[in-house]
């Protein structure tokens, strides 16, 4: 995952200890990430533009997203 996100392993470890990032497995002391959990986390972090997340826009109508946004 560090290579995928171009982050150091220490940064990925810090994200995990801070409760940020995808779900993980801990098996025999080794931390493992499932590809499906990484991809789900990446989708949750995806933005259409600086004001909206894609995940939010998929579940909301366009009019509710634009409420309060000056167009």
C-alpha positions in Angstrom: 0.0 0.0 0.0 2.9 2.3 0.7 4.0 1.9 -3.0 0.5 2.3 -4.2 0.1 5.7 -2.4 3.7 6.8 -2.7 4.0 7.0 1.1 6.5 5.6 3.4 5.7 2.5 5.4 6.0 4.6 8.6 3.4 7.0 7.3 1.0 4.1 6.5 1.7 2.8 10.0 0.9 6.2 11.5 -2.3 6.4 9.5 -3.4 3.1 11.0 -2.5 4.0 14.6 -4.4 7.3 14.1 -7.5 5.4 12.9 -7.1 6.8 9.3 -7.1 4.5 6.3 -8.6 1.3 5.2 -9.7 -1.7 7.4 -6.9 -4.1 8.1 -6.2 -7.6 9.3 -3.7 -8.4 12.0 -2.6 -12.0 11.8 0.2 -13.3 14.0 1.4 -9.7 14.6 1.5 -9.0 10.9 -0.7 -6.3 9.5 -2.4 -7.1 6.1 -4.7 -5.1 3.9 -7.3 -6.6 1.6 -7.4 -5.1 -1.9 -11.2 -4.7 -1.6 -10.8 -2.6 1.6 -8.1 -0.4 0.1 -10.2 0.2 -3.0 -13.3 1.0 -0.8 -11.3 3.5 1.2 -10.0 5.1 -2.0 -13.6 5.5 -3.3 -14.6 7.1 0.0 -11.8 9.7 -0.4 -12.6 10.5 -4.0 -13.8 14.1 -4.8 -15.7 15.4 -7.8 -14.5 19.0 -7.0 -13.2 20.9 -3.9 -16.8 21.1 -2.5 -18.2 17.6 -2.8 -17.1 14.0 -2.4 -18.0 11.6 -5.1 -19.5 9.2 -2.6 -21.8 11.9 -1.3 -22.8 12.9 -4.9 -23.7 9.3 -5.7 -26.2 9.2 -2.8 -27.6 12.7 -3.1 -29.5 14.4 -5.8 -27.7 17.2 -7.8 -30.0 19.8 -6.3 -29.2 18.8 -2.7 -25.5 18.9 -3.4 -25.8 22.4 -4.9 -27.8 23.9 -2.0 -25.7 26.6 -0.3 -23.2 26.6 -3.1 -22.9 29.8 -5.2 -23.0 28.8 -8.8 
